[in-house]
Amino acid sequence: MSLQFQIKTFNELSVNELYSILQLRSEVFVVEQNCVYQDIDGKDKKAMHVVGTFEGEIVAYARIFKKGDYFDNASIGRVVVSEDCRTRKWGYNLMETAIQAIETHFNETKITISAQLYLQKFYESLGFTKVSEMYLEDDIPHIEMLK
């Protein structure tokens, strides 16, 4: 069995799906990264949600935005794979699905991301290029990247 993806608007997410997504984001971005920040930022309602499930559980997630909703270009954010599944390299599948969803749903190919600095090589392997100096976002080094 492999990772299955669905692309949904905020209103298409079930309560259980939303709860699982927020739980996964909290596990990684707040607990694992030891970063106190406001994950529920009011932008989820504008985003489309790339939801990856394996054996009935949400284990991968990203949110995508059309141009102007987050950055000047279309964008991908909150990219996360559960810790238990990272050895499977599903981050690549997740990002490829998110990129394809932007092309399909928004008819865009120019994509901006705010990437954690330590993931620069990962995003470069997917065609992104560093376009800013390092900056701190919630005390974590980030760079802006463009595809």
DSSP file with accessible surface (Angstrom, degrees, kcal/mol):
  #  RESIDUE AA STRUCTURE BP1 BP2  ACC     N-H-->O    O-->H-N    N-H-->O    O-->H-N    TCO  KAPPA ALPHA  PHI   PSI    X-CA   Y-CA   Z-CA
    1    1 A M              0   0  163      0, 0.0     2,-0.2     0, 0.0     3,-0.0   0.000 360.0 360.0 360.0 138.4    0.0    0.0    0.0
    2    2 A S        -     0   0   69      1,-0.1    53,-0.3    52,-0.0     2,-0.2  -0.639 360.0 -73.4-116.3 175.5    1.3    3.4   -0.9
    3    3 A L        -     0   0   17     -2,-0.2     2,-0.4    51,-0.1    51,-0.2  -0.465  46.1-155.5 -68.4 131.5    0.7    7.0    0.1
    4    4 A Q  E     -A   53   0A 103     49,-2.8    49,-3.0    -2,-0.2     2,-0.4  -0.935   6.1-153.8-113.0 136.1   -2.6    8.4   -1.3
    5    5 A F  E     -A   52   0A  53     -2,-0.4     2,-0.3    47,-0.2    47,-0.2  -0.862  12.7-178.0-113.4 145.5   -3.2   12.1   -1.8
    6    6 A Q  E     -A   51   0A  96     45,-1.9    45,-3.0    -2,-0.4     2,-0.5  -0.985  16.7-146.9-132.1 145.0   -6.3   14.2   -1.9
    7    7 A I  E     +A   50   0A  43     -2,-0.3     2,-0.3    43,-0.2    43,-0.2  -0.963  29.9 170.8-111.2 123.8   -6.5   17.9   -2.6
    8    8 A K  E     -A   49   0A  32     41,-2.4    41,-3.6    -2,-0.5     2,-0.1  -0.970  33.0-124.6-136.0 149.8   -9.3   19.7   -0.7
    9    9 A T  E >>  -A   48   0A  54     -2,-0.3     4,-0.8    39,-0.2     3,-0.8  -0.387  44.3-100.4 -76.5 168.8  -10.6   23.1    0.1
   10   10 A F  G >4 S+     0   0   48     37,-0.7     3,-1.2    35,-0.4    35,-0.1   0.927 124.5  51.2 -56.8 -45.8  -11.0   24.1    3.7
   11   11 A N  G 34 S+     0   0  148      1,-0.3    -1,-0.2    34,-0.2    34,-0.0   0.696 103.7  59.1 -69.8 -17.9  -14.7   23.4    3.6
   12   12 A E  G <4 S+     0   0  112     -3,-0.8    -1,-0.3     2,-0.1     2,-0.2   0.651  84.2  98.6 -83.2 -15.7  -14.2   20.0    2.1
   13   13 A L  S << S-     0   0   18     -3,-1.2     2,-0.1    -4,-0.8    -3,-0.0  -0.528  74.0-131.2 -71.3 134.7  -12.1   18.8    5.0
   14   14 A S     >  -     0   0   54     -2,-0.2     4,-2.7     1,-0.1     5,-0.2  -0.402  24.8-108.4 -76.1 164.9  -14.0   16.7    7.6
   15   15 A V  H  > S+     0   0  124      1,-0.2     4,-2.6     2,-0.2     5,-0.2   0.924 122.2  50.3 -59.2 -43.2  -13.7   17.6   11.2
   16   16 A N  H  > S+     0   0  129      2,-0.2     4,-2.3     1,-0.2    -1,-0.2   0.887 110.4  49.0 -64.3 -40.5  -11.6   14.5   11.8
   17   17 A E  H  > S+     0   0   33      2,-0.2     4,-2.7     1,-0.2    -2,-0.2   0.941 111.9  48.4 -63.3 -47.0   -9.3   15.3    8.9
   18   18 A L  H  X S+     0   0   46     -4,-2.7     4,-2.7     1,-0.2     5,-0.3   0.927 111.4  50.4 -59.5 -43.7   -8.8   18.9   10.1
   19   19 A Y  H  X S+     0   0  154     -4,-2.6     4,-2.5    -5,-0.2    -1,-0.2   0.936 111.9  47.5 -60.2 -45.5   -8.1   17.6   13.7
   20   20 A S  H  X S+     0   0   44     -4,-2.3     4,-2.5     2,-0.2    -1,-0.2   0.888 112.0  50.2 -64.3 -39.8   -5.5   15.1   12.3
   21   21 A I  H  X S+     0   0    1     -4,-2.7     4,-2.8     2,-0.2     5,-0.2   0.946 112.9  45.4 -63.3 -48.6   -3.9   17.8   10.2
   22   22 A L  H  X S+     0   0   41     -4,-2.7     4,-2.5     1,-0.2    -2,-0.2   0.881 112.5  52.2 -64.9 -35.2   -3.6   20.2   13.1
   23   23 A Q  H  X S+     0   0   92     -4,-2.5     4,-2.8    -5,-0.3    -1,-0.2   0.937 111.1  46.7 -65.4 -44.7   -2.3   17.4   15.3
   24   24 A L  H  X S+     0   0    6     -4,-2.5     4,-2.0     2,-0.2     5,-0.3   0.935 113.1  48.7 -62.7 -46.1    0.4   16.5   12.8
   25   25 A R  H  X>S+     0   0    1     -4,-2.8     4,-2.8     1,-0.2     5,-0.6   0.921 113.4  47.6 -61.3 -41.6    1.4   20.1   12.3
   26   26 A S  I  X>S+     0   0   49     -4,-2.5     5,-2.5    -5,-0.2     4,-1.4   0.915 108.2  54.9 -66.1 -42.9    1.6   20.6   16.1
   27   27 A E  I  <>S+     0   0   95     -4,-2.8     5,-2.7     3,-0.2    -1,-0.2   0.896 122.4  27.1 -55.6 -42.7    3.6   17.4   16.6
   28   28 A V  I  <>S+     0   0    7     -4,-2.0     5,-1.7     3,-0.2    -2,-0.2   0.943 127.6  36.6 -88.8 -54.6    6.3   18.5   14.2
   29   29 A F  I  <5S+     0   0   20     -4,-2.8     6,-0.3    -5,-0.3    -3,-0.2   0.786 131.2  24.3 -78.2 -26.1    6.3   22.3   14.1
   30   30 A V  I  <XS+     0   0   41     -4,-1.4     5,-1.7    -5,-0.6    -3,-0.2   0.867 132.7  26.6-101.5 -55.4    5.6   23.0   17.8
   31   31 A V  I > <S+     0   0  105     -5,-2.5     3,-1.1     3,-0.2    -3,-0.2   0.986 125.9  39.2 -77.5 -60.3    6.7   19.9   19.8
   32   32 A E  I 3 <S+     0   0   75     -5,-2.7    -3,-0.2    -6,-0.3    -4,-0.2   0.901 124.7  39.5 -59.7 -43.2    9.5   18.3   17.7
   33   33 A Q  T 3 <S-     0   0   43     -5,-1.7    -1,-0.3     2,-0.1    -2,-0.2   0.412 103.5-132.4 -88.6   2.6   11.0   21.6   16.7
   34   34 A N  T < 5 +     0   0  145     -3,-1.1     2,-0.5     1,-0.2    -3,-0.2   0.915  56.2 144.6  48.4  53.9   10.4   23.1   20.1
   35   35 A C      < -     0   0   13     -5,-1.7     2,-0.7    -6,-0.3    -1,-0.2  -0.949  42.5-152.5-130.6 110.7    8.9   26.2   18.6
   36   36 A V        +     0   0  140     -2,-0.5     2,-0.3    -3,-0.1    -6,-0.1  -0.737  43.1 132.0 -83.2 114.0    6.1   28.1   20.3
   37   37 A Y        -     0   0   44     -2,-0.7     2,-1.3     0, 0.0     3,-0.2  -0.975  65.8 -91.5-156.0 166.5    4.2   29.9   17.5
   38   38 A Q        +     0   0  138     -2,-0.3    -2,-0.1     1,-0.2     0, 0.0  -0.672  41.5 171.5 -87.8  90.0    0.7   30.4   16.3
   39   39 A D        +     0   0   13     -2,-1.3     2,-1.6     1,-0.2    -1,-0.2   0.898  69.6  69.0 -65.9 -41.3    0.2   27.6   13.8
   40   40 A I        +     0   0   96     -3,-0.2    -1,-0.2     1,-0.2   -18,-0.0  -0.640  65.9 160.9 -81.7  91.3   -3.5   28.3   13.4
   41   41 A D        -     0   0   46     -2,-1.6    -1,-0.2     0, 0.0    -2,-0.1   0.259  58.2-105.8-104.4   8.7   -2.9   31.6   11.6
   42   42 A G  S    S+     0   0   59      1,-0.1     3,-0.3    -3,-0.0     4,-0.2   0.411  99.1  99.1  83.4  -3.9   -6.2   32.2    9.8
   43   43 A K    >>  +     0   0   75      1,-0.2     4,-1.3     2,-0.1     3,-0.9   0.620  56.3  82.6 -92.6 -13.0   -4.8   31.3    6.4
   44   44 A D  T 34 S+     0   0    9      1,-0.2    -1,-0.2     2,-0.2   -34,-0.2   0.830  84.9  60.5 -60.6 -31.1   -6.1   27.7    6.3
   45   45 A K  T 34 S+     0   0  155     -3,-0.3   -35,-0.4     1,-0.2    -1,-0.2   0.817 108.5  43.3 -67.9 -29.2   -9.5   28.9    5.1
   46   46 A K  T <4 S+     0   0  128     -3,-0.9    20,-0.3    -4,-0.2    -1,-0.2   0.706 104.1  84.7 -83.8 -24.3   -7.9   30.5    1.9
   47   47 A A  S  < S-     0   0    3     -4,-1.3   -37,-0.7    18,-0.1     2,-0.4  -0.303  72.3-131.3 -78.8 161.0   -5.6   27.5    1.2
   48   48 A M  E     -AB   9  64A  26     16,-2.6    16,-2.8   -39,-0.2     2,-0.5  -0.861  31.1-132.2-101.5 149.8   -6.1   24.3   -0.6
   49   49 A H  E     -AB   8  63A   2    -41,-3.6   -41,-2.4    -2,-0.4     2,-0.7  -0.909  10.8-155.5-116.3 124.5   -4.9   21.3    1.4
   50   50 A V  E     -AB   7  62A   0     12,-3.2    12,-1.7    -2,-0.5     2,-0.6  -0.886  22.2-170.8 -97.1 110.1   -2.7   18.5    0.1
   51   51 A V  E     -AB   6  61A   0    -45,-3.0   -45,-1.9    -2,-0.7     2,-0.5  -0.925   8.8-164.7-115.0 118.3   -3.5   15.6    2.4
   52   52 A G  E     -AB   5  60A   0      8,-3.2     7,-2.4    -2,-0.6     8,-1.7  -0.898  10.0-172.5-105.5 123.6   -1.4   12.4    2.3
   53   53 A T  E     -AB   4  58A  34    -49,-3.0   -49,-2.8    -2,-0.5     2,-0.4  -0.896  11.0-175.1-117.4 147.7   -2.9    9.2    3.9
   54   54 A F  E >  S- B   0  57A  21      3,-2.5     3,-2.0    -2,-0.4   -51,-0.1  -0.985  77.8 -11.7-139.6 124.5   -1.3    5.8    4.5
   55   55 A E  T 3  S-     0   0  133     -2,-0.4     3,-0.1   -53,-0.3    -1,-0.1   0.872 131.4 -51.8  50.8  42.4   -3.3    3.0    6.0
   56   56 A G  T 3  S+     0   0   75      1,-0.2     2,-0.4     0, 0.0    -1,-0.3   0.431 117.0 106.3  82.1  -0.6   -6.1    5.4    6.9
   57   57 A E  E <  S-B   54   0A 137     -3,-2.0    -3,-2.5   -37,-0.0     2,-0.6  -0.900  73.7-118.6-115.5 143.0   -4.0    7.9    8.7
   58   58 A I  E     +B   53   0A  23     -2,-0.4    -5,-0.3    -5,-0.2     3,-0.1  -0.677  45.1 155.6 -76.7 116.8   -2.9   11.4    7.6
   59   59 A V  E     +     0   0A  12     -7,-2.4    23,-3.0    -2,-0.6     2,-0.3   0.438  59.3  40.0-122.1  -7.4    0.9   11.2    7.5
   60   60 A A  E     +BC  52  81A   0     -8,-1.7    -8,-3.2    21,-0.2     2,-0.3  -0.996  63.0 165.3-145.1 146.7    1.8   14.0    5.0
   61   61 A Y  E     +BC  51  80A   0     19,-2.6    19,-2.7    -2,-0.3     2,-0.3  -0.990   9.8 165.9-161.1 146.8    0.4   17.4    4.5
   62   62 A A  E     -B   50   0A   0    -12,-1.7   -12,-3.2    -2,-0.3     2,-0.4  -0.963  23.8-137.4-153.7 157.4    1.0   20.8    2.8
   63   63 A R  E     -BC  49  77A   2     14,-2.8    14,-2.8    -2,-0.3     2,-0.3  -0.944  16.8-157.9-118.6 145.2   -1.1   23.7    2.1
   64   64 A I  E     -BC  48  76A   0    -16,-2.8   -16,-2.6    -2,-0.4     2,-0.4  -0.914   3.2-162.0-122.5 149.5   -1.1   25.6   -1.2
   65   65 A F  E     - C   0  75A   1     10,-2.5    10,-2.1    -2,-0.3   -18,-0.1  -0.977  19.8-122.2-130.2 143.7   -2.1   29.2   -2.1
   66   66 A K    >   -     0   0  108     -2,-0.4     3,-2.0   -20,-0.3     4,-0.4  -0.368  57.3 -70.9 -73.9 164.0   -2.9   30.9   -5.3
   67   67 A K  T 3  S+     0   0  119      1,-0.2     5,-0.2     2,-0.1     6,-0.2  -0.260 121.4  22.6 -60.6 139.4   -0.8   34.0   -6.1
   68   68 A G  T 3  S+     0   0   57      3,-2.7    -1,-0.2     5,-0.4     4,-0.1   0.179  99.4  90.3  92.3 -16.7   -1.5   37.0   -3.9
   69   69 A D  S <  S-     0   0   33     -3,-2.0    -2,-0.1     2,-0.2     3,-0.1   0.716 116.0 -10.6 -84.5 -22.2   -3.0   34.9   -1.0
   70   70 A Y  S    S+     0   0   75      1,-0.8     2,-0.2    -4,-0.4     4,-0.1   0.439 137.7  10.4-137.9 -55.3    0.3   34.5    0.8
   71   71 A F  S    S-     0   0   44      2,-0.7    -3,-2.7    -5,-0.3    -1,-0.8  -0.729  84.8 -98.2-117.5 175.2    3.1   35.6   -1.5
   72   72 A D  S    S+     0   0  146     -2,-0.2     2,-0.2    -5,-0.2     3,-0.1   0.846 112.9  46.9 -62.1 -33.1    3.0   37.5   -4.8
   73   73 A N  S    S-     0   0   35     -6,-0.2    -2,-0.7     1,-0.2    -5,-0.4  -0.556 110.4 -79.4 -97.9 170.6    3.4   34.1   -6.5
   74   74 A A  E     - d   0 111A   0     36,-1.0    38,-2.9    -7,-0.2     2,-0.3  -0.281  60.9-162.8 -58.6 156.5    1.5   30.8   -5.8
   75   75 A S  E     -Cd  65 112A   1    -10,-2.1   -10,-2.5    36,-0.2     2,-0.4  -0.971  24.9-145.0-149.7 162.1    3.0   29.2   -2.7
   76   76 A I  E     +C   64   0A   7     36,-1.0    38,-0.5    -2,-0.3     2,-0.3  -0.986  30.1 161.4-126.2 137.0    3.4   26.0   -0.7
   77   77 A G  E     +C   63   0A  21    -14,-2.8   -14,-2.8    -2,-0.4     3,-0.2  -0.911  46.1  41.2-148.6 175.0    3.6   26.0    3.1
   78   78 A R  E     -     0   0A  34     -2,-0.3     2,-0.4     1,-0.2    -1,-0.1   0.853  67.7-178.0  52.4  39.9    3.3   23.9    6.3
   79   79 A V  E     +     0   0A  30    -17,-0.1     2,-0.3    -3,-0.1   -17,-0.2  -0.568  12.0 162.1 -71.9 121.4    5.0   21.0    4.4
   80   80 A V  E     -C   61   0A   5    -19,-2.7   -19,-2.6    -2,-0.4     2,-0.4  -0.999  29.5-174.0-150.2 138.7    5.1   18.1    6.9
   81   81 A V  E     -C   60   0A  14     -2,-0.3   -21,-0.2   -21,-0.2     5,-0.1  -0.996  42.5-103.5-127.1 135.7    5.6   14.3    7.0
   82   82 A S    >>  -     0   0   13    -23,-3.0     3,-1.8    -2,-0.4     4,-0.6  -0.241  29.8-117.4 -59.3 147.2    5.1   12.4   10.2
   83   83 A E  G >4 S+     0   0  125      1,-0.3     3,-1.0     2,-0.2     4,-0.3   0.864 112.5  59.0 -55.5 -38.5    8.4   11.4   11.9
   84   84 A D  G 34 S+     0   0  143      1,-0.2    -1,-0.3     2,-0.1     3,-0.2   0.709 110.2  42.9 -64.5 -20.6    7.5    7.7   11.6
   85   85 A C  G X4>S+     0   0   11     -3,-1.8     3,-1.6   -26,-0.2     5,-0.6   0.412  81.6  97.6-108.6   0.0    7.3    8.0    7.8
   86   86 A R  G X<5S+     0   0   83     -3,-1.0     3,-1.8    -4,-0.6     5,-0.2   0.814  75.3  63.8 -65.0 -29.4   10.3   10.2    6.9
   87   87 A T  G 3 5S+     0   0  124     -4,-0.3    -1,-0.3     1,-0.3    -2,-0.1   0.714  92.3  66.6 -67.5 -14.9   12.6    7.3    6.0
   88   88 A R  G < 5S-     0   0  124     -3,-1.6    -1,-0.3     1,-0.0    -2,-0.2   0.480 105.3-128.9 -82.0  -5.7   10.1    6.5    3.1
   89   89 A K  T X>5 +     0   0  135     -3,-1.8     3,-1.1    -4,-0.1     4,-0.7   0.803  56.2 149.7  63.4  31.8   11.1    9.8    1.4
   90   90 A W  H 3>< +     0   0   26     -5,-0.6     4,-2.7     1,-0.2     5,-0.2   0.631  53.0  81.4 -73.7 -10.6    7.5   10.8    1.0
   91   91 A G  H 3> S+     0   0   15     -5,-0.2     4,-2.6     1,-0.2    -1,-0.2   0.880  91.1  52.2 -58.5 -36.3    8.4   14.5    1.3
   92   92 A Y  H <> S+     0   0   85     -3,-1.1     4,-2.8     2,-0.2     5,-0.2   0.939 110.1  46.8 -65.3 -46.3    9.3   14.3   -2.4
   93   93 A N  H  X S+     0   0   66     -4,-0.7     4,-2.3     1,-0.2    -2,-0.2   0.902 112.9  51.1 -60.4 -42.2    5.9   12.8   -3.3
   94   94 A L  H  X S+     0   0    0     -4,-2.7     4,-2.5     2,-0.2    -2,-0.2   0.942 113.0  43.5 -60.8 -49.9    4.2   15.4   -1.2
   95   95 A M  H  X S+     0   0    0     -4,-2.6     4,-2.9     2,-0.2     5,-0.2   0.907 113.0  51.5 -66.5 -40.4    6.0   18.3   -2.8
   96   96 A E  H  X S+     0   0  106     -4,-2.8     4,-2.4     1,-0.2    -1,-0.2   0.910 112.0  47.9 -62.1 -38.8    5.6   16.9   -6.3
   97   97 A T  H  X S+     0   0   37     -4,-2.3     4,-2.5    -5,-0.2    -2,-0.2   0.912 112.1  49.1 -66.9 -41.5    1.8   16.6   -5.6
   98   98 A A  H  X S+     0   0    0     -4,-2.5     4,-2.0     2,-0.2    -2,-0.2   0.915 111.8  48.6 -64.7 -42.6    1.7   20.1   -4.2
   99   99 A I  H  X S+     0   0   15     -4,-2.9     4,-2.0     2,-0.2    -2,-0.2   0.939 113.2  47.5 -62.5 -45.9    3.5   21.5   -7.3
  100  100 A Q  H  X S+     0   0  106     -4,-2.4     4,-2.9    -5,-0.2    -2,-0.2   0.896 109.2  54.3 -62.9 -38.4    1.2   19.6   -9.6
  101  101 A A  H  X>S+     0   0    5     -4,-2.5     4,-3.3     2,-0.2     5,-0.5   0.886 106.7  51.3 -64.6 -37.5   -1.9   20.8   -7.7
  102  102 A I  H  X5S+     0   0    0     -4,-2.0     4,-1.9     2,-0.2     6,-1.1   0.929 112.5  46.2 -64.3 -43.1   -0.8   24.5   -8.1
  103  103 A E  H  X5S+     0   0   67     -4,-2.0     4,-0.8     4,-0.2    -2,-0.2   0.934 120.1  40.0 -63.9 -42.8   -0.4   23.9  -11.8
  104  104 A T  H  <5S+     0   0   91     -4,-2.9    -2,-0.2    -5,-0.2    -3,-0.2   0.943 125.9  30.9 -72.8 -50.0   -3.8   22.2  -12.1
  105  105 A H  H  <5S+     0   0   93     -4,-3.3    -3,-0.2    -5,-0.2    -2,-0.2   0.795 134.7  25.3 -84.7 -30.5   -5.9   24.3   -9.7
  106  106 A F  H  <<S-     0   0   39     -4,-1.9    -3,-0.2    -5,-0.5    -2,-0.2   0.447  92.0-130.0-113.6  -5.1   -4.3   27.7  -10.1
  107  107 A N     <  +     0   0  144     -4,-0.8     2,-0.3    -5,-0.4    -4,-0.2   0.904  64.8 132.3  54.0  43.2   -2.8   27.4  -13.6
  108  108 A E        +     0   0   42     -6,-1.1    -1,-0.2     1,-0.1    -2,-0.2  -0.936  39.1 176.5-124.4 148.3    0.5   28.7  -12.2
  109  109 A T        +     0   0  103     -2,-0.3     2,-0.6    -3,-0.1    -1,-0.1   0.484  63.4  88.1-123.2 -14.1    4.1   27.5  -12.5
  110  110 A K        +     0   0  109     36,-0.1   -36,-1.0    -7,-0.0     2,-0.4  -0.794  59.8 179.5 -90.0 118.5    5.9   30.2  -10.5
  111  111 A I  E     -d   74   0A   0     36,-2.3    36,-2.6    -2,-0.6     2,-0.4  -0.982  16.0-161.4-129.0 132.1    6.0   29.1   -6.9
  112  112 A T  E     -dE  75 146A   3    -38,-2.9   -36,-1.0    -2,-0.4     2,-0.3  -0.888  12.3-179.5-109.1 140.7    7.5   30.8   -3.8
  113  113 A I  E     - E   0 145A   4     32,-2.4    32,-2.7    -2,-0.4     2,-0.7  -0.970  29.6-138.4-134.2 153.2    8.2   29.1   -0.5
  114  114 A S  E     - E   0 144A  29    -38,-0.5     2,-0.3    -2,-0.3    30,-0.2  -0.940  39.7-167.6-104.6 101.9    9.7   30.1    2.8
  115  115 A A  E     - E   0 143A   1     28,-3.0    28,-2.5    -2,-0.7     2,-0.2  -0.745  27.4-112.6-101.5 140.7   11.9   27.1    3.5
  116  116 A Q  E >   - E   0 142A  23     -2,-0.3     3,-2.2    26,-0.2    26,-0.3  -0.517  35.1-124.0 -64.3 133.6   13.7   26.1    6.6
  117  117 A L  G >  S+     0   0   61     24,-2.6     3,-2.1     1,-0.3     4,-0.2   0.848 107.1  61.1 -53.5 -40.0   17.4   26.6    5.9
  118  118 A Y  G 3  S+     0   0  159     23,-0.4    -1,-0.3     1,-0.3     3,-0.2   0.694 101.9  54.8 -66.5 -13.1   18.4   23.0    6.7
  119  119 A L  G <> S+     0   0   45     -3,-2.2     4,-2.3     1,-0.2    -1,-0.3   0.287  72.8 111.2-100.0  12.0   16.0   21.8    3.9
  120  120 A Q  H <> S+     0   0   41     -3,-2.1     4,-2.7     1,-0.2     5,-0.2   0.910  78.1  47.6 -54.3 -47.9   17.6   23.9    1.2
  121  121 A K  H  > S+     0   0  155     -3,-0.2     4,-2.1    -4,-0.2    -1,-0.2   0.887 109.5  54.6 -64.0 -38.3   19.1   20.9   -0.7
  122  122 A F  H  > S+     0   0   33      2,-0.2     4,-0.5     1,-0.2    -1,-0.2   0.953 112.7  42.1 -58.1 -50.2   15.8   19.0   -0.6
  123  123 A Y  H ><>S+     0   0   16     -4,-2.3     5,-2.1     1,-0.2     3,-1.1   0.875 110.6  56.5 -69.9 -33.7   13.9   21.9   -2.2
  124  124 A E  H ><5S+     0   0   70     -4,-2.7     3,-2.1    -5,-0.3    -1,-0.2   0.899 100.6  59.0 -62.4 -36.0   16.7   22.5   -4.7
  125  125 A S  H 3<5S+     0   0   76     -4,-2.1    -1,-0.3     1,-0.3    -2,-0.2   0.712 104.0  52.7 -65.4 -17.8   16.3   18.9   -5.8
  126  126 A L  T <<5S-     0   0   18     -3,-1.1    -1,-0.3    -4,-0.5    -2,-0.2   0.263 131.2 -92.4 -99.7   7.9   12.7   19.8   -6.6
  127  127 A G  T < 5S+     0   0   40     -3,-2.1     2,-0.2     1,-0.3    -3,-0.2   0.524  80.0 137.1  97.8   7.9   13.7   22.8   -8.8
  128  128 A F      < -     0   0    3     -5,-2.1     2,-0.4    19,-0.2    -1,-0.3  -0.620  36.5-155.0 -88.0 149.3   13.6   25.6   -6.2
  129  129 A T  E     -F  146   0A  89     17,-2.4    17,-2.4    -2,-0.2     2,-0.2  -0.973  23.6-110.2-124.7 137.9   16.3   28.3   -6.1
  130  130 A K  E     +F  145   0A  80     -2,-0.4    15,-0.3    15,-0.2     3,-0.1  -0.455  37.5 170.3 -65.2 129.5   17.4   30.4   -3.1
  131  131 A V        +     0   0   74     13,-2.9     2,-0.3    -2,-0.2    14,-0.2   0.261  56.0  44.1-127.1   9.5   16.3   34.0   -3.7
  132  132 A S  S    S-     0   0   29     12,-0.7     2,-0.1     3,-0.0     3,-0.1  -0.960  80.3-102.9-145.4 165.6   17.0   35.6   -0.2
  133  133 A E        -     0   0  151     -2,-0.3    11,-0.3     1,-0.1    -2,-0.1  -0.402  60.9 -75.7 -76.4 167.2   19.5   35.7    2.5
  134  134 A M        +     0   0   93      9,-0.1     2,-0.3    -2,-0.1     9,-0.2  -0.356  56.6 178.0 -64.4 141.0   18.8   33.7    5.7
  135  135 A Y  E     -G  142   0A  70      7,-2.5     7,-3.2     5,-0.1     2,-0.5  -0.961  29.3-111.1-140.1 158.2   16.1   35.2    8.0
  136  136 A L  E     -G  141   0A 105     -2,-0.3     2,-0.5     5,-0.2     7,-0.0  -0.800  27.6-179.4 -93.7 130.6   14.6   34.1   11.2
  137  137 A E  E >  S-G  140   0A  57      3,-2.3     3,-1.6    -2,-0.5    -2,-0.0  -0.986  83.4 -15.4-126.4 115.2   11.0   33.0   11.3
  138  138 A D  T 3  S-     0   0   79     -2,-0.5    -1,-0.1     1,-0.3  -102,-0.0   0.890 127.8 -59.3  55.1  39.6    9.8   32.0   14.8
  139  139 A D  T 3  S+     0   0  143      1,-0.2    -1,-0.3  -104,-0.1    -3,-0.1   0.647 115.3 116.0  65.1  18.2   13.6   31.8   15.7
  140  140 A I  E <  S- G   0 137A  31     -3,-1.6    -3,-2.3  -105,-0.0    -1,-0.2  -0.972  73.6-111.8-116.0 129.2   14.2   29.2   13.0
  141  141 A P  E     + G   0 136A  54      0, 0.0   -24,-2.6     0, 0.0   -23,-0.4  -0.397  46.0 172.7 -61.7 129.0   16.5   30.0   10.1
  142  142 A H  E     -EG 116 135A  14     -7,-3.2    -7,-2.5   -26,-0.3     2,-0.3  -0.894  20.1-160.3-130.2 162.8   14.6   30.3    6.8
  143  143 A I  E     -E  115   0A   0    -28,-2.5   -28,-3.0    -2,-0.3     2,-0.4  -0.980  24.5-119.7-137.8 149.6   15.3   31.3    3.2
  144  144 A E  E     -E  114   0A  66    -11,-0.3   -13,-2.9    -2,-0.3   -12,-0.7  -0.748  34.8-171.3 -86.5 137.1   12.9   32.3    0.5
  145  145 A M  E     -EF 113 130A   0    -32,-2.7   -32,-2.4    -2,-0.4     2,-0.4  -0.946   8.6-156.0-130.7 153.0   13.0   30.0   -2.6
  146  146 A L  E      EF 112 129A  47    -17,-2.4   -17,-2.4    -2,-0.3   -34,-0.2  -0.981 360.0 360.0-132.6 138.5   11.5   30.3   -6.0
  147  147 A K              0   0   82    -36,-2.6   -36,-2.3    -2,-0.4   -19,-0.2  -0.984 360.0 360.0-118.1 360.0   10.6   27.7   -8.6
